[in-house]
Amino acid sequence: MNATITAHELQQLIASGTVSLIDVLLPEDFACRHIAGAGNACVYEMVFLERIAECVPERDRAVVVYDDSGTTLAARTAKEKLERAGYRTVAILEGGLQAWQASGFAVESCAPVPPSATVRDGVYRIDVEKSVLEWTGRNINNRHYGRIAVTGGDVVLTNGRPVSGTIVLDMSTITNLDLQDEGWRSMLLRHLKSEDFFDVERYPTATFEFRGAAAIAETTPGTANMEIAGLLTIKEATRSICFPAIIAAQEDGTLKAQAAFNLDRTLWNVCYGSGKLYERLGMHLVNDLISIELFIVAREVT
């Protein structure tokens, strides 16, 4: 058997009863539609080979694996895993399930195909319990990281893009997650909240104001699909920033966003330990860049 086979060749093998057929996609996709007689072993799961052993215990039996379109690594990865596990004859269905159906062959359907989640225009209120900012600061010897709570805000979507709205951060909630010693952790947090850094007593909040977004061309799931523009205000300093983000609608109707980018803190008058602003800092030298990762969950206002 060749490394790949066509839908018509597979149909002949199925009729002869000489092949085992494995759908390598998610169980919920398998439930929606699959080739009659196929077993399901999701190649994305750690227990993939255990599922294969249940479906095809004999390693000398011919196996054909298929995914949905044949355009990704799913079926190819499954074939490689099977061959490393000792299966001697493994082939891939060219074009996957789509090619099988395009050739006029039937599939079994056990559940309706769920519609893809789409981004709906409207006003979305930020869920402060599920949204958070994570920060990382560094010097040449070390790094510290922690979180800052998102305490409010909303996003207005037009044509699937955020065009206005705000995100509000409570700077008094700065936490540290890497220091285990309570004394050192408390000292760092006092330092960060003091006038050396964010002067939280005078400036208790920081805000980001959306000013628009542009779609990033030819993206794939898991990569940034929007370039976000807006105004960031920290310590009464307001500056324009742009950063890439993933914005995705969820099946429950919520909107999720994730962004990771760096900020030059000195542009917002957070100047302690900056080598471009002070001299002979010694152990007090701190990198100018702060790494930010933002996780937002928002719910449509009805």
HELIX and SHEET records of a PDB file:
HELIX    1   1 ALA A    7  SER A   16  1                                  10    
HELIX    2   2 PRO A   27  CYS A   32  1                                   6    
HELIX    3   3 PHE A   48  CYS A   55  1                                   8    
HELIX    4   4 ALA A   74  ARG A   84  1                                  11    
HELIX    5   5 GLY A   96  ALA A  102  1                                   7    
HELIX    6   6 MET A  171  THR A  173  5                                   3    
HELIX    7   7 GLU A  182  LYS A  193  1                                  12    
HELIX    8   8 ARG A  265  TRP A  268  5                                   4    
HELIX    9   9 GLY A  282  HIS A  284  5                                   3    
SHEET    1   A 5 THR A   4  ILE A   5  0                                        
SHEET    2   A 5 VAL A  90  LEU A  93  1                                        
SHEET    3   A 5 ALA A  62  TYR A  66  1                                        
SHEET    4   A 5 VAL A  19  ASP A  23  1                                        
SHEET    5   A 5 GLY A  39  ASN A  40  1                                        
SHEET    1   B 9 GLY A 122  ILE A 126  0                                        
SHEET    2   B 9 ARG A 143  THR A 158 -1                                        
SHEET    3   B 9 VAL A 132  ARG A 138 -1                                        
SHEET    4   B 9 LEU A 289  GLU A 300 -1                                        
SHEET    5   B 9 LEU A 255  ASP A 264 -1                                        
SHEET    6   B 9 ALA A 237  ALA A 249 -1                                        
SHEET    7   B 9 MET A 226  ILE A 234 -1                                        
SHEET    8   B 9 THR A 205  ALA A 215 -1                                        
SHEET    9   B 9 ARG A 161  ASP A 170 -1                                        
END                                                                             
